[in-house]
């Protein structure tokens, strides 16, 4: 079956893979729920509370450099 992966800290969509139903583990960033269609400049984000995908603009998650030169999400 097709599985979808996401970052466990941010919920950002990482891609798809194939595996068994037993491989689904939300706490490890794996779901069988397909993300919605998205356009250029957008990305799906998995919400742990609702166990649903939403689509947000990339500009809301694009890393920026703080004063120490470390990358942080907006």
N, C-alpha and C positions, 0 to 999 in steps of 0.2 A: 504494500500500500504506500501511497505517497504521504510523506510527513513534511512538516514545515518547521524550520528552526528559527529561534529568536534569541537575542541577548537576554540573559536572565536578570541583569541589573536594569536595563533600560527598556526592554520589550521590543527593541528594534529588530525588524525582519532581517534574517541572515541568509535564507535560501531554502531550498527544498532537498529532500533526500528520500530514500525508500527504505522501508523496514516493516516489521510486524506490528500489529496492534499493541503488543506487549512492550514495544519500544517507546510508546507515548508516555511522556513524563513532563508535566508542566514545570516542575521545579528544576528540571535539567534543560529547559528551553526547547522542548519538542511537543508539538501538537499535531493532531490530524485535521484541524480546522484550517482550511485554505484562506489565505489573506485575500482581502477584496482587491479588485482591479485598482491600479494607481497610475498616475501620469508622471511624466518627466517633472522633476522638482518635488515629488512626493515620496513618502515611504510608509509602509504599514507598521504599526506598533501594536504589540499584543498587550492587552490589559489583564493582569493577573486576577483582579477582583471580579470582573465580569466574564472573564475567559472568552473575550471577543477581540477582534482586530478593529483598529480605527486607522484612518489615513491622515497623516499630518504633513505639513510642508517641510521640506528638507532644511530650510533656513532656521527652523525651530530647534534643530538638533545638530546643526553643523558645528564642529568643534571650534573653539576660539582659544587664543592664548591669553592667559592671565598675566599679571605683572611678573611672576616668577618664571614665565616661559612654559608653564605646564598647560596641557590641553584640558579644557573643561567643556561640557555640554552647556549650551545656552539654556 
